[in-house]
Amino acid sequence: MATYAIGDVQGCWRTLRTLLEHIEFDRLRDRLLFLGDLVNRGPGSLEVLRFVSGLGPAGLTVLGNHDLHLLGRAVGSRALRRGDTLEAVLAATDRHALLDWLRRQPLLHEEQGFVLVHAGLLPAWDLPAARAAARGLEAGLAGPDWQAYVARLAGKVPLDWAAADGPGRERLALSALTRMRCVDRAGRPSFGYSGPPDGAPSGLRPWYRVAARPDGARWLFGHWAAHGFAKVRGGFALDSGCIWGGMLTALRLDDMRPFQVPPVRGDRPTLRPPRRGPGG
């Protein structure tokens, strides 16, 4: 039995299948933990959602910003964006079942001494605070009024955790967990920079160099294609930019062995890639 963490798939269904063949995945024996952004930009978002949602106890995903964009598109709170490839999901006969499954996935997951998030943890949080913020958001997304809740989360995002409250604090928590890469000297998130960590503008640092490390645990995160796969302070970055022509990465948690495959023909980028960082 093995457990694998897999970086951003983003609708690259053919490449995911190749990776699973490479690691000889057996759903009766192994477990897959996806780091968010199952969908969008690649051509196979519907197939990826159907596969992962059908894994049952053999798999789960933390929610990423593109997964939340799909939920927003579904309820009309997010507009069509250049590069979106979500129409097949939105038109699918099993759309409602897939969206119900997706909205019930966690924003933060803990397993085998690892803390999984799509993007990052605010420096203002210790692990209990991060857990509490995620659980509150998850309750809203899984609740009966989830459409209104998704729409409410689409508002302006404050940057100061201590000063934020109510819906503003929810939006900041969601943005940190699903969109953050860097923070400033005051620990406030910056959402504009997407290049490699060593090229960040003056005053910005990768969140993991500042955030409080979970006691006895390591974090796993995706979201940062220009970062690439790398061991970092406190854990591992696993988005190696498959959708941009990089690699799709699985990390076997039992022995920290990485497995990578290049994108399969047909899983092509639809926009200009970000500047690439080391390892991806």
Secondary structure, DSSP 8 states (H G I E B T S, - for coil): --EEEE---TT-HHHHHHHHHHTT--TTT-EEEE-S--SSSSTTHHHHHHHHHTTGGGEEE---HHHHHHHHHHHTSS---TT---HHHHH-TTHHHHHHHHHTS-SSEEETTEEE-SS---TT--HHHHHHHHHHHHHHHHSTTHHHHHHHTTS---S-TTT--HHHHHHHHHHHHHH--EE-TTS-EE-S--S-GGG--TT-EEGGGTS---TT-EEEE---TTT-SEEETTEEE---BGGGTSBEEEEETTTTEEEEE---TT---SS------TT-
